Amino acid sequence: MEENKDRAKDEIYSKRVRAGKRTYFFDVKSTRSNDYYLTITESKKRFKEDGFVYEKHKIFLYKEDFAKFLEALNETIEHVKEDLMPDFDFSQFDRVEEENIEVGVEAEAEEEVGERLRWD
């Protein structure tokens, strides 16, 4: 039980992104020496005969790799958008996010519950 209290203190910032059947968590955490790192967790709900479980995959990203990671991610996304799918209208996904924002209070309530149910 005490370990859970320590883990909660280590988390500095959290952002959740829902993406269809998956949810991504971007969490900033601290080390004992007050250094910071980022964890990126992909979570997918899997149904089983007796209920469901969450399948998750986690990446730890340390400060010395932030710039390299961001550069590679941006280059890869631009490659897909400009070279592989130049005629595709990616702005349609921006509109979906705007619609989600309009949901408002219901989404905030779900997020509040989701934060209480989070795991590492």
CORURZI-V910790 format. One record per residue. N is the residue number from 0. PSI is psi as a letter, one per 40 degrees, with the letter a starting at -180 (999 if undefined). BURIAL is I if it has 16 or more other C-alpha atoms within 10 Angstrom, else O. Layout:
n-><N;N>
psi-><PSI;PSI>
burial-><BURIAL;BURIAL>
This chain:
n-><0;1;2;3;4;5;6;7;8;9;10;11;12;13;14;15;16;17;18;19;20;21;22;23;24;25;26;27;28;29;30;31;32;33;34;35;36;37;38;39;40;41;42;43;44;45;46;47;48;49;50;51;52;53;54;55;56;57;58;59;60;61;62;63;64;65;66;67;68;69;70;71;72;73;74;75;76;77;78;79;80;81;82;83;84;85;86;87;88;89;90;91;92;93;94;95;96;97;98;99;100;101;102;103;104;105;106;107;108;109;110;111;112;113;114;115;116;117;118;119>
psi-><d;d;d;d;d;d;d;d;d;d;h;d;i;h;h;h;h;h;g;b;e;i;h;h;h;h;h;h;i;i;i;d;f;f;i;i;i;h;h;h;h;h;h;h;h;h;h;i;d;f;b;i;i;h;h;i;h;i;h;h;h;i;d;e;e;d;d;d;d;d;d;d;d;d;d;d;d;d;d;d;d;d;d;d;f;d;e;h;g;e;e;d;d;d;d;d;d;d;d;d;d;e;d;b;d;d;d;d;d;d;d;d;d;d;d;d;e;i;i;999>
burial-><O;O;O;O;O;O;O;O;O;I;I;O;O;O;O;O;O;O;O;O;O;O;O;I;I;I;I;I;I;I;O;O;O;O;O;I;I;I;I;I;I;I;I;I;O;O;O;O;O;O;O;O;O;O;O;O;O;O;O;O;O;O;O;O;O;O;O;O;O;O;O;O;O;O;O;O;O;O;O;O;O;O;O;O;O;O;O;O;O;O;O;O;O;O;O;O;O;O;O;O;O;O;O;O;O;O;O;O;O;O;O;O;O;O;O;O;O;O;O;O>
